[in-house]
Amino acid sequence: MVKSRAGKVIPNIHVRLLKRVEMKPRKGNKFDWPGFKGWDATPIYQKEIDILRKEWSIPFKKANKDLTFVDDDDIIKKIV
């Protein structure tokens, strides 16, 4: 179960974590890019996807097909 980066008003959703992603901090021309750690994930319940699309205009379409990124800080709990 994960929360949205956009705020608490957007409901939490269930996702399947697919692949771990870890990017180290990098030096840029004008500023330094921070590193991040998270997961490539896909939403798993069509009912939750329909609510996000209709009420919040989040462009998910199909359960287990759409991909999204989930930051480690946004993971609420693991459901087995």
Secondary structure, 3 states (H helix, E strand, C coil): CECCCCCCCCCCECEEEEEEEEECCECCCCCCECCEEEEEEEECCHHHHHHHHHHHCCCCCCCCCCCEEEEHHHECCCCC
